[in-house]
Amino acid sequence: MNNIAVKSTGDPLGNKSEEVRKRSWTASMAGLLRGAGPYLVLLLILPGGTLIAPLLWLHRHRHKRAEVMLRS
């Protein structure tokens, strides 16, 4: 049996902070794509999609914009 010593890098977290940062970035990108996906498909497939997709997005998010306007 070989006993191999593992050299410590001095990082008490074992470089987990980098791993957490990558997971956070991946999760945020996945959420962005999940939310924007249908609009991107409309944009690419439909003729005039560059006009339809933003209008549909504005229509679907009108309640959120109204709440922001009322708070101001």
N, C-alpha and C positions, 0 to 999 in steps of 0.2 A: 504494500500500500504506500502510495506517495502522499506525503503531507506537503501541500503547496501553501506557502504563506501568501496572503493577500496584502498588498501594500495599501495602507490607508492614504487617502488624498487629503485628509484634514477637514473635509466637508462633513459636519455632523449630520446633515440631512441626507447624505449619500447622493447628492445632486438631484434630489427630488423636486427642488424648486424649479429647475429647468423643465422637468417632466410635467409639472403642474401648469407651468406657463404654456407649454405646447398643447396640453389638453384644453386649456381655457381658450386658446386661440382657435383650435379646431372646433370646439363647441360653438364659439361665436360665429365662425364662418359657416358652419352647418345650419345654424339658425337663420343667418342672413340668406343663404341659398334656399332654405325651406320657405321663407316668406316671399322671396323675390322670384322664385322658380316659375310660377304660373305666368307672371308678367313678362319674364324673359322669353318664355315659349311663345306668348302672343306677339311679342316684339319681333321675334325671328320668323315666325311662320305666316302670320296674317299680312296681307298687303295693307299698308297703312297702320301697321302695328305700333309704329313710333308715336302715333297719335292716340290710338286706342288704349294701349297699356297704361300710360300715365293718367289718362282720364278715368279708367277703371280703378286704378289705385286711389286717386283722389275721391272717387265716389265711395269706395269701400272704407276709407279712413275719415270720412267727413265728421263722424261723431267725436273722434279724438281731437280733431282740429277745433271743433266747436267748444269743447271743454277747455282747451287752452285759451281760446279767445275770451271765454267767459271769466276765466281766472284773472286775466290782465286788467 
